[in-house]
Amino acid sequence: MPAQPTPTDVVRTRVMEGLVEAVAAKGYVAVTISDIARLAQVSKSTFYAHFADKEACFLAAYAAAAERVLEVLVSAGSREDLSDDDRILAATQAYLGVVADNPALTRTFIVEVLAAGPAALQARHQVNRRFADVLRRLVDQRADPGRGSLSAPAAQIIVGVMNELVLDAVVEGHVDELPGMAVGIAQLVGAALDAG
Protein backbone atom coordinates (compact mmCIF):
# COMPACT_ATOMS: atom_id res chain seq x y z
CA MET A 1 0.00 0.00 0.00
CA PRO A 2 1.46 3.41 -0.97
CA ALA A 3 2.35 5.82 1.80
CA GLN A 4 -0.16 8.54 2.55
CA PRO A 5 0.96 11.97 1.30
CA THR A 6 2.11 14.36 3.97
CA PRO A 7 0.51 17.81 4.33
CA THR A 8 3.67 19.21 2.72
CA ASP A 9 3.22 16.88 -0.26
CA VAL A 10 -0.40 17.94 -0.59
CA VAL A 11 0.49 21.64 -0.65
CA ARG A 12 3.35 21.04 -3.08
CA THR A 13 0.98 19.17 -5.40
CA ARG A 14 -1.58 22.01 -5.17
CA VAL A 15 1.11 24.51 -6.12
CA MET A 16 2.11 22.41 -9.14
CA GLU A 17 -1.54 22.10 -10.14
CA GLY A 18 -1.88 25.88 -9.82
CA LEU A 19 1.08 26.28 -12.16
CA VAL A 20 -0.49 23.93 -14.71
CA GLU A 21 -3.78 25.85 -14.61
CA ALA A 22 -2.07 29.23 -14.88
CA VAL A 23 0.26 28.20 -17.70
CA ALA A 24 -2.56 26.57 -19.67
CA ALA A 25 -4.60 29.78 -19.37
CA LYS A 26 -1.95 32.46 -19.86
CA GLY A 27 1.15 30.82 -21.33
CA TYR A 28 4.39 30.15 -19.48
CA VAL A 29 6.00 33.51 -20.15
CA ALA A 30 3.03 35.55 -18.88
CA VAL A 31 2.43 33.55 -15.70
CA THR A 32 3.53 35.10 -12.41
CA ILE A 33 4.10 33.57 -9.00
CA SER A 34 0.99 35.48 -7.88
CA ASP A 35 -1.06 33.68 -10.56
CA ILE A 36 0.19 30.29 -9.40
CA ALA A 37 -0.33 31.05 -5.70
CA ARG A 38 -3.86 32.37 -6.33
CA LEU A 39 -4.90 29.26 -8.28
CA ALA A 40 -3.25 26.97 -5.72
CA GLN A 41 -4.96 28.93 -2.93
CA VAL A 42 -1.69 29.50 -1.09
CA SER A 43 0.36 32.56 -0.23
CA LYS A 44 3.40 33.57 -2.23
CA SER A 45 5.55 32.73 0.79
CA THR A 46 4.09 29.21 0.73
CA PHE A 47 4.99 28.97 -2.95
CA TYR A 48 8.58 29.97 -2.15
CA ALA A 49 8.71 27.48 0.71
CA HIS A 50 8.34 24.76 -1.94
CA PHE A 51 9.98 26.18 -5.07
CA ALA A 52 12.78 28.63 -5.74
CA ASP A 53 10.99 30.11 -8.74
CA LYS A 54 8.50 29.48 -11.54
CA GLU A 55 10.99 27.40 -13.52
CA ALA A 56 11.65 25.06 -10.58
CA CYS A 57 7.92 24.59 -10.10
CA PHE A 58 7.43 23.93 -13.82
CA LEU A 59 10.23 21.34 -13.91
CA ALA A 60 8.87 19.55 -10.83
CA ALA A 61 5.34 19.50 -12.23
CA TYR A 62 6.64 18.28 -15.62
CA ALA A 63 8.58 15.44 -13.98
CA ALA A 64 5.58 14.41 -11.85
CA ALA A 65 3.23 14.43 -14.84
CA ALA A 66 5.67 12.42 -16.96
CA GLU A 67 5.93 9.77 -14.23
CA ARG A 68 2.15 9.45 -14.00
CA VAL A 69 1.76 9.15 -17.77
CA LEU A 70 4.59 6.61 -18.03
CA GLU A 71 2.97 4.51 -15.29
CA VAL A 72 -0.34 4.50 -17.18
CA LEU A 73 1.39 3.58 -20.44
CA VAL A 74 3.41 0.75 -18.89
CA SER A 75 0.42 -0.63 -17.02
CA ALA A 76 -1.75 -0.70 -20.14
CA GLY A 77 1.03 -2.10 -22.34
CA SER A 78 2.09 -4.84 -19.92
CA ARG A 79 -1.13 -6.81 -19.96
CA GLU A 80 -0.22 -10.39 -20.74
CA ASP A 81 -3.79 -11.30 -21.73
CA LEU A 82 -3.42 -9.24 -24.92
CA SER A 83 -1.75 -10.08 -28.22
CA ASP A 84 1.39 -8.17 -29.14
CA ASP A 85 -0.42 -5.74 -31.42
CA ASP A 86 -3.24 -5.29 -28.91
CA ARG A 87 -0.74 -4.46 -26.13
CA ILE A 88 0.79 -1.70 -28.26
CA LEU A 89 -2.69 -0.45 -29.09
CA ALA A 90 -3.68 -0.52 -25.39
CA ALA A 91 -0.58 1.47 -24.42
CA THR A 92 -1.22 4.00 -27.19
CA GLN A 93 -4.89 4.33 -26.22
CA ALA A 94 -3.93 4.79 -22.57
CA TYR A 95 -1.43 7.54 -23.42
CA LEU A 96 -3.79 9.40 -25.73
CA GLY A 97 -6.63 8.97 -23.22
CA VAL A 98 -4.61 10.61 -20.47
CA VAL A 99 -3.65 13.42 -22.82
CA ALA A 100 -7.26 13.98 -23.94
CA ASP A 101 -8.61 13.82 -20.38
CA ASN A 102 -6.17 16.46 -19.10
CA PRO A 103 -6.21 19.36 -21.59
CA ALA A 104 -4.57 21.88 -19.23
CA LEU A 105 -1.76 19.48 -18.42
CA THR A 106 -1.39 18.65 -22.10
CA ARG A 107 -1.21 22.30 -23.18
CA THR A 108 1.30 23.05 -20.43
CA PHE A 109 3.65 20.16 -21.10
CA ILE A 110 3.32 19.74 -24.87
CA VAL A 111 3.03 23.36 -26.02
CA GLU A 112 4.28 25.62 -23.23
CA VAL A 113 7.32 23.47 -22.44
CA LEU A 114 8.76 24.95 -25.65
CA ALA A 115 8.67 28.42 -24.06
CA ALA A 116 9.89 27.43 -20.61
CA GLY A 117 13.62 27.71 -21.30
CA PRO A 118 16.63 25.44 -21.79
CA ALA A 119 16.16 23.36 -18.64
CA ALA A 120 12.58 22.55 -19.65
CA LEU A 121 13.68 21.61 -23.16
CA GLN A 122 16.33 19.32 -21.69
CA ALA A 123 13.70 17.74 -19.43
CA ARG A 124 11.44 17.28 -22.47
CA HIS A 125 14.28 15.60 -24.35
CA GLN A 126 14.92 13.21 -21.46
CA VAL A 127 11.23 12.39 -21.05
CA ASN A 128 10.85 11.71 -24.78
CA ARG A 129 13.83 9.32 -24.61
CA ARG A 130 12.22 7.56 -21.65
CA PHE A 131 8.96 7.23 -23.60
CA ALA A 132 10.91 5.77 -26.53
CA ASP A 133 12.68 3.33 -24.18
CA VAL A 134 9.35 2.26 -22.67
CA LEU A 135 7.94 1.72 -26.15
CA ARG A 136 10.92 -0.45 -27.06
CA ARG A 137 10.56 -2.49 -23.85
CA LEU A 138 6.86 -3.04 -24.50
CA VAL A 139 7.66 -4.24 -28.00
CA ASP A 140 10.48 -6.47 -26.72
CA GLN A 141 8.05 -8.23 -24.36
CA ARG A 142 6.11 -9.62 -27.27
CA ALA A 143 5.90 -13.30 -27.98
CA ASP A 144 6.41 -13.14 -31.76
CA PRO A 145 10.16 -13.60 -32.35
CA GLY A 146 9.61 -13.64 -36.12
CA ARG A 147 8.94 -9.94 -36.17
CA GLY A 148 11.69 -7.35 -36.25
CA SER A 149 12.66 -5.27 -33.26
CA LEU A 150 12.10 -1.59 -32.75
CA SER A 151 15.34 0.35 -32.99
CA ALA A 152 16.05 3.33 -30.76
CA PRO A 153 15.77 5.78 -33.70
CA ALA A 154 12.47 4.20 -34.83
CA ALA A 155 11.07 4.48 -31.30
CA GLN A 156 12.15 8.13 -31.11
CA ILE A 157 10.48 8.80 -34.46
CA ILE A 158 7.21 7.27 -33.22
CA VAL A 159 7.36 9.34 -30.02
CA GLY A 160 8.05 12.42 -32.17
CA VAL A 161 5.05 11.63 -34.37
CA MET A 162 2.84 11.28 -31.29
CA ASN A 163 4.14 14.58 -29.89
CA GLU A 164 3.39 16.36 -33.15
CA LEU A 165 -0.11 14.88 -33.34
CA VAL A 166 -0.79 16.00 -29.77
CA LEU A 167 0.72 19.45 -30.39
CA ASP A 168 -1.42 19.88 -33.50
CA ALA A 169 -4.55 18.76 -31.63
CA VAL A 170 -3.87 21.22 -28.80
CA VAL A 171 -3.20 24.13 -31.15
CA GLU A 172 -6.27 23.33 -33.25
CA GLY A 173 -8.48 22.70 -30.21
CA HIS A 174 -9.16 19.03 -30.99
CA VAL A 175 -7.59 17.28 -28.00
CA ASP A 176 -10.77 15.25 -27.55
CA GLU A 177 -10.10 13.57 -30.94
CA LEU A 178 -6.71 12.18 -29.91
CA PRO A 179 -7.92 8.77 -28.67
CA GLY A 180 -9.21 8.10 -32.19
CA MET A 181 -5.62 8.27 -33.47
CA ALA A 182 -4.46 5.29 -31.39
CA VAL A 183 -5.09 2.73 -34.13
CA GLY A 184 -3.02 4.68 -36.65
CA ILE A 185 -0.12 5.05 -34.21
CA ALA A 186 -0.25 1.36 -33.31
CA GLN A 187 -0.17 0.56 -37.03
CA LEU A 188 2.90 2.77 -37.36
CA VAL A 189 4.62 0.74 -34.64
CA GLY A 190 3.58 -2.47 -36.41
CA ALA A 191 4.94 -1.20 -39.72
CA ALA A 192 8.25 -0.31 -38.06
CA LEU A 193 8.44 -3.84 -36.63
CA ASP A 194 7.59 -5.47 -39.94
CA ALA A 195 10.24 -3.36 -41.68
CA GLY A 196 12.85 -4.20 -39.01
PANUBA-86740 format. One line per field, with one value per residue (C-alpha): residue number from 1; residue in one letter; x, y, z. Coordinates in Angstrom, 1 decimal, m for minus. Layout:
N
i <- c(NUM, ...)
aa <- c(A, ...)
px <- c(X, ...)
py <- c(Y, ...)
pz <- c(Z, ...)
// end
This chain:
196
i <- c(1, 2, 3, 4, 5, 6, 7, 8, 9, 10, 11, 12, 13, 14, 15, 16, 17, 18, 19, 20, 21, 22, 23, 24, 25, 26, 27, 28, 29, 30, 31, 32, 33, 34, 35, 36, 37, 38, 39, 40, 41, 42, 43, 44, 45, 46, 47, 48, 49, 50, 51, 52, 53, 54, 55, 56, 57, 58, 59, 60, 61, 62, 63, 64, 65, 66, 67, 68, 69, 70, 71, 72, 73, 74, 75, 76, 77, 78, 79, 80, 81, 82, 83, 84, 85, 86, 87, 88, 89, 90, 91, 92, 93, 94, 95, 96, 97, 98, 99, 100, 101, 102, 103, 104, 105, 106, 107, 108, 109, 110, 111, 112, 113, 114, 115, 116, 117, 118, 119, 120, 121, 122, 123, 124, 125, 126, 127, 128, 129, 130, 131, 132, 133, 134, 135, 136, 137, 138, 139, 140, 141, 142, 143, 144, 145, 146, 147, 148, 149, 150, 151, 152, 153, 154, 155, 156, 157, 158, 159, 160, 161, 162, 163, 164, 165, 166, 167, 168, 169, 170, 171, 172, 173, 174, 175, 176, 177, 178, 179, 180, 181, 182, 183, 184, 185, 186, 187, 188, 189, 190, 191, 192, 193, 194, 195, 196)
aa <- c(M, P, A, Q, P, T, P, T, D, V, V, R, T, R, V, M, E, G, L, V, E, A, V, A, A, K, G, Y, V, A, V, T, I, S, D, I, A, R, L, A, Q, V, S, K, S, T, F, Y, A, H, F, A, D, K, E, A, C, F, L, A, A, Y, A, A, A, A, E, R, V, L, E, V, L, V, S, A, G, S, R, E, D, L, S, D, D, D, R, I, L, A, A, T, Q, A, Y, L, G, V, V, A, D, N, P, A, L, T, R, T, F, I, V, E, V, L, A, A, G, P, A, A, L, Q, A, R, H, Q, V, N, R, R, F, A, D, V, L, R, R, L, V, D, Q, R, A, D, P, G, R, G, S, L, S, A, P, A, A, Q, I, I, V, G, V, M, N, E, L, V, L, D, A, V, V, E, G, H, V, D, E, L, P, G, M, A, V, G, I, A, Q, L, V, G, A, A, L, D, A, G)
px <- c(0.0, 1.5, 2.3, m0.2, 1.0, 2.1, 0.5, 3.7, 3.2, m0.4, 0.5, 3.3, 1.0, m1.6, 1.1, 2.1, m1.5, m1.9, 1.1, m0.5, m3.8, m2.1, 0.3, m2.6, m4.6, m2.0, 1.1, 4.4, 6.0, 3.0, 2.4, 3.5, 4.1, 1.0, m1.1, 0.2, m0.3, m3.9, m4.9, m3.3, m5.0, m1.7, 0.4, 3.4, 5.6, 4.1, 5.0, 8.6, 8.7, 8.3, 10.0, 12.8, 11.0, 8.5, 11.0, 11.7, 7.9, 7.4, 10.2, 8.9, 5.3, 6.6, 8.6, 5.6, 3.2, 5.7, 5.9, 2.2, 1.8, 4.6, 3.0, m0.3, 1.4, 3.4, 0.4, m1.7, 1.0, 2.1, m1.1, m0.2, m3.8, m3.4, m1.7, 1.4, m0.4, m3.2, m0.7, 0.8, m2.7, m3.7, m0.6, m1.2, m4.9, m3.9, m1.4, m3.8, m6.6, m4.6, m3.6, m7.3, m8.6, m6.2, m6.2, m4.6, m1.8, m1.4, m1.2, 1.3, 3.6, 3.3, 3.0, 4.3, 7.3, 8.8, 8.7, 9.9, 13.6, 16.6, 16.2, 12.6, 13.7, 16.3, 13.7, 11.4, 14.3, 14.9, 11.2, 10.9, 13.8, 12.2, 9.0, 10.9, 12.7, 9.4, 7.9, 10.9, 10.6, 6.9, 7.7, 10.5, 8.0, 6.1, 5.9, 6.4, 10.2, 9.6, 8.9, 11.7, 12.7, 12.1, 15.3, 16.0, 15.8, 12.5, 11.1, 12.1, 10.5, 7.2, 7.4, 8.1, 5.0, 2.8, 4.1, 3.4, m0.1, m0.8, 0.7, m1.4, m4.6, m3.9, m3.2, m6.3, m8.5, m9.2, m7.6, m10.8, m10.1, m6.7, m7.9, m9.2, m5.6, m4.5, m5.1, m3.0, m0.1, m0.2, m0.2, 2.9, 4.6, 3.6, 4.9, 8.2, 8.4, 7.6, 10.2, 12.9)
py <- c(0.0, 3.4, 5.8, 8.5, 12.0, 14.4, 17.8, 19.2, 16.9, 17.9, 21.6, 21.0, 19.2, 22.0, 24.5, 22.4, 22.1, 25.9, 26.3, 23.9, 25.8, 29.2, 28.2, 26.6, 29.8, 32.5, 30.8, 30.1, 33.5, 35.5, 33.5, 35.1, 33.6, 35.5, 33.7, 30.3, 31.1, 32.4, 29.3, 27.0, 28.9, 29.5, 32.6, 33.6, 32.7, 29.2, 29.0, 30.0, 27.5, 24.8, 26.2, 28.6, 30.1, 29.5, 27.4, 25.1, 24.6, 23.9, 21.3, 19.6, 19.5, 18.3, 15.4, 14.4, 14.4, 12.4, 9.8, 9.4, 9.1, 6.6, 4.5, 4.5, 3.6, 0.7, m0.6, m0.7, m2.1, m4.8, m6.8, m10.4, m11.3, m9.2, m10.1, m8.2, m5.7, m5.3, m4.5, m1.7, m0.5, m0.5, 1.5, 4.0, 4.3, 4.8, 7.5, 9.4, 9.0, 10.6, 13.4, 14.0, 13.8, 16.5, 19.4, 21.9, 19.5, 18.6, 22.3, 23.0, 20.2, 19.7, 23.4, 25.6, 23.5, 24.9, 28.4, 27.4, 27.7, 25.4, 23.4, 22.5, 21.6, 19.3, 17.7, 17.3, 15.6, 13.2, 12.4, 11.7, 9.3, 7.6, 7.2, 5.8, 3.3, 2.3, 1.7, m0.5, m2.5, m3.0, m4.2, m6.5, m8.2, m9.6, m13.3, m13.1, m13.6, m13.6, m9.9, m7.4, m5.3, m1.6, 0.3, 3.3, 5.8, 4.2, 4.5, 8.1, 8.8, 7.3, 9.3, 12.4, 11.6, 11.3, 14.6, 16.4, 14.9, 16.0, 19.4, 19.9, 18.8, 21.2, 24.1, 23.3, 22.7, 19.0, 17.3, 15.2, 13.6, 12.2, 8.8, 8.1, 8.3, 5.3, 2.7, 4.7, 5.1, 1.4, 0.6, 2.8, 0.7, m2.5, m1.2, m0.3, m3.8, m5.5, m3.4, m4.2)
pz <- c(0.0, m1.0, 1.8, 2.5, 1.3, 4.0, 4.3, 2.7, m0.3, m0.6, m0.6, m3.1, m5.4, m5.2, m6.1, m9.1, m10.1, m9.8, m12.2, m14.7, m14.6, m14.9, m17.7, m19.7, m19.4, m19.9, m21.3, m19.5, m20.1, m18.9, m15.7, m12.4, m9.0, m7.9, m10.6, m9.4, m5.7, m6.3, m8.3, m5.7, m2.9, m1.1, m0.2, m2.2, 0.8, 0.7, m3.0, m2.2, 0.7, m1.9, m5.1, m5.7, m8.7, m11.5, m13.5, m10.6, m10.1, m13.8, m13.9, m10.8, m12.2, m15.6, m14.0, m11.9, m14.8, m17.0, m14.2, m14.0, m17.8, m18.0, m15.3, m17.2, m20.4, m18.9, m17.0, m20.1, m22.3, m19.9, m20.0, m20.7, m21.7, m24.9, m28.2, m29.1, m31.4, m28.9, m26.1, m28.3, m29.1, m25.4, m24.4, m27.2, m26.2, m22.6, m23.4, m25.7, m23.2, m20.5, m22.8, m23.9, m20.4, m19.1, m21.6, m19.2, m18.4, m22.1, m23.2, m20.4, m21.1, m24.9, m26.0, m23.2, m22.4, m25.7, m24.1, m20.6, m21.3, m21.8, m18.6, m19.6, m23.2, m21.7, m19.4, m22.5, m24.3, m21.5, m21.1, m24.8, m24.6, m21.6, m23.6, m26.5, m24.2, m22.7, m26.2, m27.1, m23.8, m24.5, m28.0, m26.7, m24.4, m27.3, m28.0, m31.8, m32.4, m36.1, m36.2, m36.3, m33.3, m32.7, m33.0, m30.8, m33.7, m34.8, m31.3, m31.1, m34.5, m33.2, m30.0, m32.2, m34.4, m31.3, m29.9, m33.2, m33.3, m29.8, m30.4, m33.5, m31.6, m28.8, m31.1, m33.3, m30.2, m31.0, m28.0, m27.6, m30.9, m29.9, m28.7, m32.2, m33.5, m31.4, m34.1, m36.7, m34.2, m33.3, m37.0, m37.4, m34.6, m36.4, m39.7, m38.1, m36.6, m39.9, m41.7, m39.0)
// end
